Amino acid sequence: MGMSNTQIKNAKPTEKQYKLSDQGGLYLLVRPNGSKVWRYDYRLNDKRLTHTIGTYPDTSLAGAREAHIAARRLVKAGSNPTSIKNQVSNSNILFSVRCKAWLIKQNLAESTRKDLVQRIEKNLYPYMDSKCLTSYERSDLIEIMERMSDRGARETAFRMAGVLRKVFNVALKLGNMKENPANGLTELMPAPDSKTKSNFAHVTSTDDLKVLLQQIHKPDPRRDTAVTLALKLMPLVFLRPKNIRFMKWEYIDFEAALMTIPKEAMKMGKELKVPLATQAIAILKEAHKSTGELEYVFMSTIGIGKDKSIPIGESATTNAIKRMIDPRTGKAFGTGFMTSHGFRHTASTMLNELEYPADAIELQMAHLTQNVIRGTYNKAQLMPTRIKMMTEWADHIEDLLNNLH
């Protein structure tokens, strides 16, 4: 005689696990932690094996008996019911499911996580979720990587290849597949442009900077207002593009004219204080009119309409610069003239030429100092010097806009 629903429901955990038997090798295992698992013991090829059917109450008594009957039929036919179950389960696994589980376990700064998630959602999910995870071969992955490298995003392609390798490794360890198709993927791809990676395109002359600034401040109805405001702020704060994109209103203190970015959001893992000149405050107050009630400072019109948690896109500012027309040639600036990251290089170069203290420049750029003595000296943050430098630099930028140089 088999079990009853009342008997199963009333089964209490004890110090040791125990079984409640049903029929034909089916039983409910009650564990000390209170969990209850349906199992079926059987013999196949002279080996004693156990097949796990499911957990109670997710799998009811009736459901367990039905699954038990199906498993017994497979055993009678000489098949392993656990192997068959895994094959069916694996045929429904999506890349996004395994990837999200992998992301949860990564210890990343909030801004880094958001940036990585956006890259994955844009470059991998739309293509990788078109079929089962276990169906992918290396040739499929190469084709997906080439979509990125062909549009010039070689560095992104390399990063995404690394994500693929790690996610497939998870699937491999979970027994979803027997080999990792993403192993060695980066070696089959075009290498990133080392010059672009280590030396972001940036202007080096005052004339070029003047022309660029004037085009940024020139009204353009085709350009997202948030992108324009971000571009106006970039030359005044020397931040990495990611810190501009993920800038939060909680970082801004208008009364103190100071932005404080927490260490969790910084590449080097150190808090950064950014003195805000009058010009920078004006730009932020303009942005506040549209996004002051939201989390991020620079939210695109599209972002506000669809998802209030997503700031402007990864390449929005650089692409906007590429499309701007150089009045000296009548042609777009295009690639190689200036990137959004290049504002940091331009500011660093010109501030050094203007003979501002190197320590103040390096601190404001959030660079780590290698010299121990210099590092100790910098603990004072040199705030008075940095405030003066940022104010005078903002005035210099404004003079360029007004053709005073």
N, C-alpha and C positions, 0 to 999 in steps of 0.2 A: 504494500500500500504506500502511495506517495505522500508528499507533504501537502499541507493546506496553507492558504494565504494567511490565516490567523497565526499559525505556527511560525511562519516566516517573519511576520510583522513583529511578533512578540519575542523573537530570538535576541537575547541580550549578550553583549561581549563579555568575555572572561579573561583571565590572565593569559590563557593559551588559546590559540585558534582551534575551532572545532567544526565538524561537518554535520549538516542535516541532509541525509540521503533521500533521494527521490526514487527513480527507477532507471535501470539499465546503465548504471555508472554515472548518472547525473546527480550532482549534489550542490548544496549551497555552503560555501566556506565563510564562516563568521570569524572575523579577525578581532584582536584585542582593541584596535582603534575604532571598532564599531562598523567598519565597512563590510559589505556582504557581496560575495562574488560567486557567480554561477560557473561551475566547472564540470567537465566530462572526462573521466578516466577511461582509457581504452588501450588495446594492444594492436600494434601494427608491425609486421615483419619481426615478430618475436621481441618487440620492444614495448615497454609500458610507457605510455605518453599521456599528457594532460592537455586538453583543449579548453581555453577560457572563452566562455560565451558572452559574458557581460556582467554588469553590476546591478544589484537590486537597490532601489526600485526602478532604475532606468529600464531594466529588462524585467518584466513581470514573470510570474510563475508560468503563465500560459506561453509567453514569448520564449522563455528558456526551454520549455518542453518542445516547442516547435523547432527551435534551432538545434536542439539535441537530436531530434529525429533526423534532420537534414545531415547532421554530422555523422550519425551512425550509418546512414546510407553511403556517405563518402568512404568511411572506413571499410564497409563491406565490399566496396568496389576497389579497395586497395589504395585509396587516396588519403592524404593527410589533411584533415579539415582546417587545421591552423594555417598551413601553407596556402590553401585555397582562399581562406578569409583575408590573409595579408595581400594576396594578389589583387583581390577585388578592392580592398581598401586603398592600396597604392595606386590603382587606376584612377582614383578620384582626387588625388592630392594636387593642389595648385601651388605654384611657386610662391604666390603672395602669402599663403598660409604659413609655409615654412619660414619665409623671409620675415614676416611680422613676429613670429615666435623668436627668431634669432635676434631681431632688433631689440626686443624687450630685455634681453640679457646683456646688451652692450652698455658699458659704463661710459656714457658720452655727455658732454655739456649740452644743455638744452638747445642752444643755437646750432651746435654741430649736428645734433640729432635731427632737428627740423630740416636743416640743409640736406642731410643725407636722405631723409625720407622723401623730400621733394624730388631729388635726383632719381631715386628708385622709382617713384610713382610715375615720373615722366618718361624714363628711359627703359625700364624693365617690365613693370606690371602689364602695360598694354600688349606686349609681345609674348612675355613668358606665360601669361595666364590663358593663352589661346589653346593650350592642350595640357595634358597631365604632366606633372613634373618629371615623372620617371620615363617619359617618352622622348626626352631631349637627348640629342647626340651633339657631339662637339661641332659638327658642321652647322647645326641650327644656331648654336650660341655665337659662332663666328659671324653669321649673317646678321644677328642682332647687334653685335659689337660694331660691325661695319656701318650700320645706320648712323652711329654716333661719330665714328672717325671720318666718315665721308662728308659730314657737315662741318668738319673742323674741330669737333669736340673730342680730341684725342685723349686729353687728360681725364675727361669724364669717362670715356670708354675704358681706360685703364682702371679707374676706381670701381666702375661697375663690374668689370671682370673679376676684381678682387671680391666683391660682394657675392657674385655668382659662385665662386670657388668656396667661400665660407658657408653659404646656404646649402649648397649641394653636399658639403662635408657633414652638415647636420643630418640631411636626409640619408647619407651613407651610414652614419653611426646609428640611426634609428632603424636601419634595416630596410629602408624603402628602395634602395638600389645597391648594386654590387660594385659600381665604380663611379668616380666623379668625372663627368664630362667636361668640367670647367678647369681641370688641372692643366697647367701649361698654356692656358688660353692667351695670356698676355704676350707670350713669346711669338704667337702667330699674328699679332697685330702690329700696325705701324707704330713706331715709337712716338711719344709726345715730342713736340718741338721744345728741345731743352732751352733754347734761347727765350722762348715765350714763357716757359715755366719759371725760369730763374730771373728774368729781366722783363717784367711786364712793360708793354709799349707805353711810353710816356713822352711828353713834350719836354724839351730841354732849353728852349729859348723863350724869352719874354714875349716876343712877337707871336709865337705859336700859342702861348698860354692866353694872351690877350684875345686873339681871334676865337679860341675855343670857348673862353668864358662868355664872350659876347654872343656866341651862338647858343650857349646853354640858357642864357637869360633872354634870348629872343623868343617871343610868343610863338608857339607852334600848336595849332588845334589838333594835330594828329598825335601829339605826344601826350602820354598819360601825365596828368598834373603831379601825381605822386613821384613819378620818375624825374620830372623837372626839378621838383623841390629837393629830391635826394641828390641830384647832380649839383645843385646850387650849394648844398651843405658840404659835399665831399671835399672841396678844396680848403674848407675852413676848419676841418676837424682831424684830417689825416687818418681816418679809420679804415680798416679793411672793409671791402665791399660787404662781407657777411655781417659785420657789425653795424653797417648802415641798414641793411635789409631787415635785420632782427632787432633793431633799436626799439626799446620799449619806452612808453611815456613815464614809467616809474623810474627810469634812469635820470630824467631831466628835473633839475631844480632851477626854475626860472628866477627865483629871488636871489639865489647864490650865483647865478650865471655859471652853473657847473653841471656837467654830465658825469655820472659815476656808473661805469659798466662793471658788473660783478665778475669775479675771477672765473666763474663757471662759464661765462660767455666769451672769454678771451682765449685766443690761441695758445698763449704762453701760460695760462692758468693764474694770472695775476690781475688783481683789480686795477682798472685804469680810470683816472680822473681827467676829464677833458674840460679845460676852461672854455667858456663860450663867449665869443666876442659879440658885440651888439648886432652885427650882421647875421651871425648864426642864430641868435635869439629871435630875430625878426622872421627868419625862414621857418624856424620851429613853430612859432606862433601862427604863422600862415597855415602850416600843416595841421595844427591843433584844431583849426576851424572845421576840418573834415573828419579827422580821426581821433580827436581828443578823448572820445568815449570808448575807443577801442584799445586793444593791447599794444599794437605796434604803431609806430609813427608813420611809416610809409606803406600805406595800403592802396593798391591800385583800384581803379574804378571797378574793374572786373572782379577783383578780390572782394570788395565790399559788397558787391551785388550777390555773389555766390557763397563765399565763405569768409566770415569775418576773422578767421584765425590765420589767414595766409597773407604774408606781406608781398611786396613786389617780387617779380621773378628774378632768378639767379643772374640772367644775362641782360636784364632790362636796361640797365644804365649803360653798359658797354655797347649794346646794340643801338641805343639812342645816339650815342656819340658817332658811331659808324655812319649813321644815316644823315647826320648834320652836314650841311653844305659849306665848304670852305669858300668864302666870298672872293678869295684871291685866285681861285682856279675855276669856280663854278661847279666843282664836282664834290661828291661826298667824301668825307674824311676817310671812310673805309677802314680796313684792317691795317694795323701797324702804326697808326698815328697816336692813338691814346686809348687806354682801357680805364675802367673805373678804378682798378687797383693802381694804375699809373699815377694818380694824384698824389699818392704817398711818396713815390720816387721823385716826382717833380718838386714837391714841397721840401723834401729832405735835401735835394741838390741845391735848390735856390736859397734855402735858409742857411746852409753851410756857406754858400757864396756870399751871403749877406753878413756872415761872421757872427751868427748867433751861437751861443755855447753848444758844443757838440753833445754834452750831457743832457741838456734840456731837450734837444731835438730827439735824441735816442729815447728818452723817457716818454716823450709825447707820441712817438711812433710805436711805443709798447714793445721795443726790442729788448731782449735780455742782454745785459752787459757781461762780458767774459772776464774782465779784469776785476779781481776781488776788491781792490782798493776803490775802484770806481763804483763798484756795486754797493759798497758800504757808504760811500759819499752820497749815492743816489737815494738812500733811504729817506733823506729829507724831502724827496720829491721835487725840490727846486720850484715849488709852486709860484712864488712871486715872479721868478724869471720866466716861467712858462706862460703865465697870464699875460705878461708884457709882450712876449714873443707872439702869442696867438692874437692879441689885439692889434699889434703892428702889422702882422701878416694879413689879417682881415682887411685892414685899411689899405694895404698894398694891392690886394685883390680888387677892392672897390675902385682904387685909382686906375687899375688896368681897364676895368669895365667902362670907366668914364674917360678913357683915352688920355689920362694925365701923364702917361709914361711912353 
